Amino acid sequence: MKRQVQGEKLPGLGRYDGEIDARPLAARIRPRSFDEFVGQEHLVGEGRVLRKCIETDRLPSMVLWGPSGSGKTTLAHVIAGATGGHFASLSAVSAGVADLRRVAEEAQQRLKLSGQRTVLFVDEIHRFNKAQQDAVLPFVENGIIILVGATTENPSFEVISPLLSRCRVFCLKPLTEEQVEIIVKRAVADEERGMGRLKVEMEEGVAAALARSARGDARVALNTLEMMVDIAFSGKEDRLLLGMEEVADALERQTLLYDKDGEQHYDFISALHKSLRGSDPDAGLYWLGCMLESGEEPLYIARRLVRFASEDVGMADPQALVIAVAAEQAVHFIGLPEGNLALAEAVVYLATAPKSNSLYRAYSRVQDDIKENGNAPVPLHLRNPVTELMRQEGYGKGYKYAHDYPGGFVNQGYLPTSLKGKRYYVPEDGQGFEKEIARRLKEWWQR
């Protein structure tokens, strides 16, 4: 994307006449080969499988799965430069079934006429619905198209099984701060595509601050750098010196990386749940804060805490369920941000409560029995003789009223005959209040 300018004041170029590349900095300095590519050594390092596939032009259909700014689109462009096949590109945001069929038909003709295969890059492939993914499936299956899909979402959830089974999934990792810093410094020094013509200099620590704020996303760091230069550039400078003040201006508010409708939603709640189960209140508070400050629905978190109170604390501390439900009611009543502390109180209480999953295991055993054997009939002595006919049939006969016996306990059967002696709930002797429950049951049933 280029345009003609005449005497225009341009960041990175000064007063300039002629044709310029008007794309954002992140697009201009996109690596064109493996020599320029930074990161993902586990995939594209010397001798690694993906690099071998690209260099030998023996590409399988693949899905590149990784966070924003980790190099998925860049890797696709490197593939485009290295492969002997025709390279076509679509964005799942704007493309439809008709676009896919057009590319597939052209690929089929190209294969017939010249024997050249087509590499189709689909950015944000997780945005394709089932019908769109079905449309490309037969062309991938018969080898007319080599599909390269890029996604930030877990392909196990977002890509249909038949298509996923025909693709290799390559997982890209977030870039390290050191790697992002390398990219930033290259962009500043590059005179052809970067900021080099303006003689940009950075104070000590500026590149590191940009890398740290980007949280593994090179595009975020480069966009911030470009904004810093735009703010500082007046057109009169022989050189630009960027300091921490310019960093602060460009990063007026840090955007938190969190997708409450995607995989991170499940990753963060899993981290919260496991931190509470592991009795770590600090980790519990941290994951709670990450979710709340990123805009997660607070009542969703509250519902998960209620579940945790029953599943992982259970009868070891019955008060845990009361605290969790109270936190849910508090959030519902006063909303945010005031309700944050109610959730925080519940998190600390649940993390530090004694743990027992005996209640969870007991109910799971009940579910298994019912699933396998169905509902067993209620013993006659436990049925209410509502009518005379029921009484004649033996309903309620032989039932012992517990309050007529010492301590309000009498030894009689309450389970169906087929389940006599079955134990579902087995309290853990050493866990909080459950120790008292175990003592009571032992005393009652040993009489």
C-alpha positions in Angstrom: 0.0 0.0 0.0 1.9 3.0 -1.3 1.1 6.7 -2.0 2.7 9.7 -3.5 3.6 12.7 -1.2 5.1 16.1 -1.9 7.0 17.9 0.9 4.9 16.1 3.5 6.1 15.8 7.1 6.4 12.1 7.8 7.4 10.3 11.0 10.6 8.3 10.3 11.2 10.2 7.0 11.2 13.9 7.7 10.1 16.2 4.8 9.7 13.7 1.9 9.0 13.7 -1.8 8.1 10.6 -3.7 6.4 7.3 -3.1 6.1 6.0 0.4 4.8 2.8 2.1 1.8 3.9 4.1 1.3 0.7 6.0 1.7 0.6 9.8 5.2 -0.1 11.2 4.3 -3.6 12.3 3.3 -4.5 8.7 6.3 -2.7 7.1 9.0 -4.5 9.0 7.4 -8.0 8.9 10.2 -10.6 8.4 10.6 -11.8 4.9 12.8 -14.9 5.7 13.8 -17.1 8.6 17.0 -15.0 9.0 14.7 -12.1 10.1 12.2 -14.2 12.0 12.4 -13.9 15.9 11.1 -16.5 18.2 9.4 -19.9 17.9 12.7 -21.8 17.7 10.9 -25.0 18.7 9.1 -24.8 15.3 11.4 -22.9 12.9 14.9 -23.4 14.4 17.5 -25.2 12.3 16.4 -28.8 11.8 12.9 -28.3 13.3 10.0 -30.0 11.6 8.1 -27.0 10.4 11.2 -25.3 8.9 12.1 -28.6 7.2 8.6 -28.8 5.7 8.9 -25.2 4.4 12.4 -25.4 3.1 11.8 -28.7 1.2 8.4 -27.4 -0.1 6.6 -30.4 1.4 4.0 -28.5 3.3 1.1 -30.3 5.1 -2.1 -28.5 5.7 -1.7 -26.9 9.1 -3.2 -24.7 11.8 -0.9 -22.2 13.5 -2.3 -21.7 17.0 -0.9 -19.0 19.3 -1.5 -15.7 21.0 -1.7 -12.4 19.2 1.6 -11.0 18.0 3.4 -14.3 18.3 4.2 -14.5 14.5 1.4 -16.6 12.9 0.7 -14.2 10.0 4.5 -13.5 9.7 5.2 -17.2 9.4 2.5 -17.5 6.7 4.3 -14.8 4.7 7.6 -16.6 5.2 5.9 -19.7 3.8 4.6 -17.6 0.9 8.2 -16.5 0.1 9.7 -20.0 0.4 7.1 -22.2 -1.2 7.0 -23.1 -4.9 3.2 -23.2 -4.7 0.8 -20.3 -5.5 0.0 -18.4 -2.4 -3.6 -17.1 -1.7 -4.8 -15.3 1.3 -8.2 -14.8 2.9 -9.4 -13.3 6.2 -12.2 -15.2 7.9 -13.6 -11.9 9.1 -14.7 -10.9 5.6 -14.5 -14.0 3.4 -17.5 -16.3 2.7 -18.2 -19.6 1.1 -18.2 -18.0 -2.3 -14.7 -16.7 -1.8 -13.5 -20.1 -0.7 -15.1 -21.8 -3.7 -13.5 -19.3 -6.0 -10.0 -19.9 -4.6 -10.6 -23.7 -4.7 -11.8 -23.6 -8.4 -8.8 -21.5 -9.4 -6.5 -23.9 -7.5 -8.0 -26.9 -9.3 -7.5 -25.2 -12.7 -3.9 -24.3 -11.8 -3.1 -27.8 -10.7 -4.5 -29.2 -14.0 -2.7 -26.7 -16.2 0.7 -26.4 -14.6 0.8 -28.9 -11.7 1.3 -26.1 -9.2 -0.5 -26.5 -5.9 -2.1 -23.6 -4.0 -1.3 -22.6 -0.4 -4.3 -20.9 1.1 -3.7 -18.8 4.2 -6.9 -18.2 6.3 -6.3 -15.6 9.0 -8.5 -16.0 12.1 -9.8 -19.3 10.9 -11.8 -19.7 14.1 -14.2 -17.1 12.8 -15.3 -19.5 10.0 -18.6 -21.2 10.8 -19.2 -24.9 10.2 -20.6 -24.4 6.7 -17.5 -22.4 5.7 -15.1 -25.0 7.1 -17.1 -27.7 5.4 -16.7 -25.9 2.1 -12.9 -26.0 2.2 -12.7 -29.6 3.6 -12.9 -31.6 0.3 -10.2 -29.5 -1.4 -7.9 -30.0 1.6 -8.7 -33.7 1.6 -7.8 -34.3 -2.1 -4.7 -32.1 -1.9 -5.9 -29.3 -4.3 -5.3 -26.8 -1.5 -2.7 -26.8 1.3 -4.5 -24.9 4.1 -2.6 -22.7 6.5 -5.0 -21.4 9.1 -4.1 -19.0 11.9 -6.0 -18.8 15.1 -5.7 -17.4 18.7 -8.4 -19.9 19.9 -7.9 -23.5 20.8 -8.5 -25.3 17.5 -10.0 -28.3 19.4 -13.0 -26.1 20.1 -13.1 -23.9 17.0 -12.1 -26.1 14.0 -14.4 -29.0 13.0 -13.1 -32.4 13.6 -12.9 -33.6 10.0 -10.9 -30.6 9.0 -8.7 -30.7 12.1 -7.9 -34.4 11.5 -6.4 -33.4 8.1 -4.2 -30.7 9.5 -1.0 -30.5 11.6 -1.5 -28.2 14.6 1.6 -26.1 15.4 1.5 -24.2 18.7 3.2 -20.9 18.8 4.4 -19.5 22.2 4.1 -15.9 23.4 7.4 -14.0 22.6 9.7 -13.4 25.5 10.5 -9.8 26.6 14.0 -10.3 25.2 12.6 -11.3 21.8 10.2 -8.4 21.7 13.0 -6.0 22.7 15.1 -7.3 19.7 12.2 -6.6 17.4 11.7 -3.1 18.7 15.4 -2.3 18.4 15.5 -3.6 14.8 12.5 -1.4 13.9 14.2 1.7 15.3 17.5 0.9 13.4 15.9 -0.2 10.0 16.4 2.6 7.5 14.5 0.9 4.7 11.3 -0.1 6.4 11.6 1.2 10.0 12.4 4.4 11.9 16.1 4.6 10.8 15.8 7.6 8.6 14.6 9.8 11.5 17.7 8.8 13.6 15.5 7.7 16.5 17.4 7.0 19.7 16.0 5.5 22.9 17.1 6.1 26.4 18.3 3.2 28.5 15.4 1.0 29.4 12.8 2.3 26.9 13.0 -0.8 24.6 12.7 -3.1 27.7 9.7 -1.1 29.0 8.0 -1.4 25.6 8.7 -5.2 25.5 7.4 -5.6 29.1 4.2 -3.7 28.4 3.5 -5.7 25.3 3.2 -9.0 27.2 4.5 -11.2 24.4 2.7 -9.4 21.6 5.3 -7.8 19.1 2.5 -6.0 17.3 1.5 -4.1 20.5 5.1 -3.1 21.1 5.6 -1.8 17.5 2.3 0.1 17.5 3.3 1.7 20.8 6.7 2.7 19.3 5.0 4.2 16.3 2.6 6.2 18.5 5.6 7.5 20.5 7.3 8.7 17.4 4.1 10.3 16.1 3.7 12.2 19.3 7.3 13.4 19.5 7.8 14.2 15.8 7.5 17.8 14.7 9.4 17.7 11.4 12.3 19.9 12.6 14.3 17.4 14.5 17.7 16.1 13.3 17.0 13.1 15.6 14.4 11.9 18.1 15.2 10.9 21.6 12.5 8.7 23.2 12.5 8.5 26.9 10.3 7.0 29.6 8.0 10.0 29.6 7.0 9.2 26.0 6.5 5.6 27.0 4.1 6.7 29.7 2.2 8.9 27.3 1.8 6.1 24.8 0.8 3.6 27.4 -1.8 5.8 29.1 -3.8 2.8 30.1 -2.5 -0.8 29.8 -4.9 -3.0 28.0 -5.2 -6.4 29.7 -5.0 -9.5 27.5 -8.1 -11.5 28.2 -10.8 -12.9 26.1 -13.8 -13.7 28.3 -15.5 -15.6 25.5 -12.5 -17.7 24.5 -10.0 -20.1 25.9 -8.6 -17.6 28.4 -12.0 -17.6 30.1 -11.6 -21.3 30.9 -7.8 -21.1 31.6 -8.2 -18.4 34.2 -11.2 -20.0 36.0 -9.2 -23.3 36.0 -6.2 -21.5 37.6 -8.5 -19.9 40.2 -10.2 -23.3 41.1 -6.9 -25.2 41.3 -5.3 -22.4 43.4 -8.2 -22.6 45.9 -8.0 -26.4 46.0 -4.3 -26.1 46.7 -5.0 -23.8 49.6 -3.1 -20.8 48.2 -5.0 -17.6 49.0 -2.4 -15.4 47.2 -2.7 -17.2 43.9 -6.5 -17.3 44.3 -6.7 -13.5 44.8 -4.4 -12.9 41.8 -6.5 -15.0 39.4 -9.6 -13.4 40.8 -8.1 -10.0 40.1 -7.0 -10.9 36.6 -10.5 -11.9 35.7 -12.4 -9.0 37.4 -10.0 -6.3 36.1 -10.3 -7.7 32.6 -14.1 -7.5 32.6 -15.2 -11.0 33.5 -18.8 -11.4 34.5 -18.6 -11.3 38.4 -21.7 -13.5 38.9 -20.0 -16.2 36.8 -17.1 -16.2 39.2 -19.5 -16.3 42.1 -21.3 -19.3 40.7 -17.9 -21.1 40.3 -17.1 -20.3 44.0 -20.4 -21.8 45.1 -19.6 -24.9 43.2 -16.1 -25.1 44.7 -17.5 -24.8 48.2 -19.5 -28.0 47.7 -17.1 -29.9 45.5 -13.7 -29.3 47.2 -14.5 -28.1 50.8 -17.8 -29.9 51.3 -18.5 -31.2 54.7 -15.0 -30.4 56.0 -16.4 -26.9 56.5 -20.2 -26.5 55.7 -19.8 -22.8 56.4 -17.9 -22.5 53.1 -21.1 -22.8 51.1 -22.8 -20.1 53.3 -19.8 -17.7 52.6 -19.8 -18.4 48.9 -23.6 -17.9 48.5 -23.3 -14.7 50.6 -20.6 -13.4 48.2 -22.9 -14.1 45.2 -25.8 -12.3 46.9 -23.5 -9.3 47.8 -22.3 -9.0 44.2 -25.9 -9.2 43.0 -26.9 -6.6 45.5 -24.2 -4.0 45.3 -22.5 -4.8 42.0 -19.0 -3.8 41.1 -16.5 -2.4 42.1 -17.9 -2.7 45.7 -18.6 -6.4 45.3 -15.0 -7.2 44.5 -14.2 -7.5 48.1 -17.0 -9.9 48.8 -15.6 -12.2 46.2 -12.1 -11.7 47.6 -13.3 -12.6 51.0 -14.9 -15.8 49.7 -11.7 -16.7 47.8 -9.6 -16.3 50.9 -12.1 -18.3 53.0 -12.3 -21.1 50.5 -8.5 -21.3 50.0 -7.9 -21.5 53.8 -10.7 -23.9 54.6 -10.1 -27.6 55.2 -10.6 -29.6 52.0 -12.7 -32.7 51.4 -14.1 -34.0 48.2 -15.9 -36.9 49.9 -19.3 -35.3 49.2 -18.4 -35.0 45.5 -17.3 -38.6 45.4 -20.4 -39.7 47.3 -22.8 -38.1 44.8 -20.7 -39.4 41.9 -21.2 -43.0 43.2 -24.9 -42.4 43.5 -25.0 -41.1 39.9 -23.1 -44.2 38.7 -25.4 -46.6 40.5 -28.6 -44.9 39.1 -27.1 -44.8 35.6 -26.2 -48.5 35.7 -29.2 -49.9 37.6 -32.0 -47.3 37.4 -34.2 -46.2 40.3 -34.6 -49.1 42.8 -38.1 -49.3 44.4 -38.6 -47.6 47.8 -38.8 -50.2 50.6 -42.4 -50.6 51.9 -41.6 -49.5 55.5 -40.4 -46.1 54.2 -43.6 -45.4 52.1 -46.4 -43.3 53.6 -49.7 -45.2 53.9 -51.8 -42.4 52.5 -54.9 -44.6 51.9 -56.3 -47.7 53.6 -55.4 -49.8 50.5 -51.8 -48.7 50.9 -51.8 -49.7 54.6 -53.2 -53.1 53.6 -50.4 -53.5 51.1 -47.9 -53.0 53.9 -46.9 -49.4 53.3 -45.2 -48.0 56.4 -45.3 -51.3 58.2 -42.4 -51.8 60.6 -41.2 -48.2 60.3 -39.4 -47.1 63.5 -39.8 -43.4 64.4 -36.2 -42.2 65.3 -37.4 -39.7 67.9 -38.8 -42.5 70.0 -35.3 -43.9 70.6 -32.4 -42.7 72.8 -30.4 -40.0 71.1 -32.9 -39.8 68.2 -31.3 -42.8 66.4 -32.5 -46.2 65.6 -30.8 -48.9 63.5 -33.0 -49.7 60.5 -32.5 -49.9 56.8 -33.2 -46.9 54.6 -31.7 -48.0 51.2 -33.5 -50.2 48.7 -33.1 -53.9 49.5 -30.8 -54.4 46.5 -28.4 -51.8 47.9 -28.4 -53.0 51.5 -25.0 -52.2 53.2 -23.9 -49.8 50.3 -21.8 -46.8 51.4 -21.7 -43.7 49.3 -20.6 -41.1 51.7 -17.2 -41.9 53.4 -16.1 -38.9 55.5 -12.4 -38.1 55.8 -11.5 -38.5 59.4 -8.9 -35.7 59.7 -10.6 -32.9 57.7 -12.2 -30.1 59.8 -15.8 -30.7 60.7 -15.9 -33.9 58.8 -13.9 -35.4 61.7 -16.9 -34.8 63.9 -19.3 -36.3 61.3 -17.1 -39.4 61.1 -17.2 -39.8 64.9 -21.0 -39.5 65.0 -21.6 -42.0 62.2 -19.2 -44.5 63.8 -21.0 -44.1 67.2 -24.5 -44.5 65.8 -23.9 -47.5 63.5 -21.8 -49.4 66.0 -24.6 -49.5 68.6 
